[in-house]
Structure formats: C-alpha cells, structure tokens
C-alpha cells in the first residue's frame, strides 16, 4: 500500500495520505447514533432515510442478480438491503467505522447469501479483493480528498476491479453529473448512462448541505 504523502493521481494511485490517516483515526473514534430517519457519525449525517428511493433505483440499474458485488460503505444498510433483494451471488462490503462494521455483521446474519464484511478503508483493502461483476462506491471520505478519491477509484475499478461488462455506480448528491466525472468515466468505460431519481423534498438538514429533490445516478459499463 502506498502511504506516501498526498500527491497527484498518477503519483498516488491508491490515495492514502497522512491527512487521510488522521481523518480516519478521528472518524473511527466518533460516536454513532441511529436516529429516527438518519445515521449520524459524530457531527456528520452519513445516510438518511430520504435516500431510500435512490438506493432502490441504483440496485435496479446495477443488475446484480446472480453476480459478484462489491459495495464500499455500509451506512444504514439501505443500499445493501436493496442489493440483497436483487439476489447477488456474493456480496462484499467494506466499512471502516468499528460500530457500523458491527452493525453490518449483524445485518448480514439475516441473509443466506454469501456475504463478506471487511473492516477498513477501501484504500487499505482494494488491492486484495479480486474482481467483481458490479461495484457500488459510497464511502466516507477525508473532506479534502473527496473528489480526487472518486477519480482515483473510477480509474482503479476500470483497470483492476471490474470484469468484462462489469458495472460501476457512484453516489452523488448532485442533480447532474459534473463534467469532469463524465469525462473520466467515458475515458475508462465503454458506456455511461445517467438516471435522475426524484426523492422528494429533502429534510431541512440536507437542504442546508445543498441537497435537492432530484439526484443523479451514474452507471458505467466496462
């Protein structure tokens, strides 16, 4: 694993810098609270019930029935449950926070599917995972690296994680997919399609963070 300081995408292909290490050390020590309609880690709202239509649509678009699926980030388990309802053959989930990891282990016991829960960041785990038919990317990020990490992951998934005709979906809060991500997806995948999902008016706490009623789901096919 490349643990050198933060660099460019080409210099730092897996992207764990000292800043990331400090962030995840603090992140993993934060308290977790599952409230009526959202999951909070420390001061951060990391998943909200409002997102359920988005996650359900994503599971439909990913066509994971009888496939090997990698999901990065567990949160409240909304997306994981939606994927399980679609019937994957194998389901691997990476989750760094120790309390959410325990919740994911408990959740997995409810299903008969071959489910593997891995504790860690995707940067620490991704080189040893093998290949998949489908990958869903929705992790927590060090705030200063959120956009860069998405680009790093798109490139890595295309080169190393996805089988031929494999699908990659990423979580965005935007109504439209920003042009730089359209560009990098089209550079590395044969097909990219965008779907808008209307989740309805977001709760005030999400509106204050820039969320709108519609969210785009990009799905890229290798």
Helices and strands as residue ranges (DSSP letters): H 18-29, E 32-34, E 38-41, E 44-48, G 49-51, H 52-62, E 68-72, H 78-86, E 90-95, H 98-108, E 114-119, H 122-125, G 126-128, E 132-137, G 143-145, H 146-156, I 157-161, E 162-171, H 179-188, E 191-198, H 204-207, E 214-221
